């Protein structure tokens, strides 16, 4: 095992990352709905549990399913004892939770997951004219995540949504733009199969400190996890 990596528990993802998530950086996984973001997070949290470490899991979408965790978990009861759930209901609460995460990090914490960092942000942007202030808050959140990863030498994994940029011929971009790009030292894009195509998804490494960009792996989501 690479001492600078933490295994995700998913062979294709660990292969893509040459052993797993880097310990002292923010890794952002982004893609469309149903591309596999939450599945990766669940399996990674379960992997930590089976190794004896806890995960702080910030679920902003209510997308974490205990039924699904039971399907993918190697030991569901153990996983439930090791995953600490935080569920903000609006962007201001998310901001408070992320900025106070350091108060909850002890030696038994092996990973922090924020799934997703962008949904409540998008909702807040949609109902206010104070865009500058909201972006400033998002910038502080990603800085807090980066500091946590460096200080405690643990991976911080965030997921993000995408949108179609009409000014760039409909090319997909992730929410938060450069604010999140610069704060994340590893970027993984998940690509769903086109409608009617086989169920293989693709994970593409878009940014990494030591691995060549645009490296790809294929994977499938199954009842028991991901292969």
Order of alpha helices (4+ residues) and beta strands (2+ residues): beta-alpha-beta-beta-alpha-beta-alpha-alpha-beta-alpha-beta-alpha-alpha-beta-beta-beta-alpha-beta-beta-beta-beta-beta
